[in-house]
């Protein structure tokens, strides 16, 4: 039986590793990374970026993000990027 693993928020521990390590980068205070950082993380896709935040109720723009993943998935087309702000969805 494996011993339980306790992982802190923002970290990950993979099977066989003795300790946690950071997962991604810290979230910016405004909720989203820059467009360049998002595109780099998404493998350089040049499609539209759709923004989602738990408190959103807008149209998917950075200044007016969707409030649900469902809305973002419904709006997304092939090779578009969905950027998530931190929070509980």
N, C-alpha and C positions, 0 to 999 in steps of 0.2 A: 504494500500500500504506500502511495506517495504521501509525503507530508503536505499539509495545506500550504498554499502560497498566498501571501498577502501582498498585493501590489497597490501602490499609491496611484492616485489620479495623475495622469500625464506620464505614466511609466508602464513598461511592459516587462514581463519575465517569461522567456521561452523555455520549454522543457529542456532540461539538461544544463541550463545556465544557473549559476549560483546566486546571482543578484539581479536586481531590476536595472533597467536603463531607460533613459528618456525616450518618449515616443513622440516623434515630430519636434516641432519647435514651440516655444511658448506662444500663447494666443495674444495678439495685440489688444490693447485696451479698448479700441473701437470695435472689436469683434471680428474683423476680417483682415487678412494679410493684403499686401498690395497686389494689384493685378499681375505684375511681373512674377511675384512669388507664387501666386496661385497657378499661373500658366506653367511655370517651371515644375511645380509639384505634380501637375497633370500631364507631364510629358511633352509640353510645348504645344498642346492643342490651341488652335487659333479661333475656335468657335466662341460663341457668346458665353458669358459667365452668368449663371443664375444664382442669386444670393438667398440664403434661408437663415432666419434667426427665430428662436423660440417665441420671442415677443413680437415678431413681425406680423403685418397684415396687409402688405403691399403687393406690388406687381413683379417682384423678383429682381428689381434694380438694387444696386448697392445701398442707396439711400432709402429704399423702400422694399426691404426683403419680404419674401413669402414667409408665412408663419408655420408652414408644415412641409414635410418631405413629400407628401402626396401632391401638393400643388406644384412643387418644383419638378417632380417626375412627370406630371401631366403636361407641363410646359416645355420640358426639355426635348430637344431634337438630337439626332445623331451628332456625336463629337462636340456637344456642348458640355460645359463644366458646371457642376453644382458645388458651390462653396458654402460650407456650414459654419455659422458662428458657434462659439461654445455654448453649451446648455443642455437641457434635457428635452428630448423630442419624443 
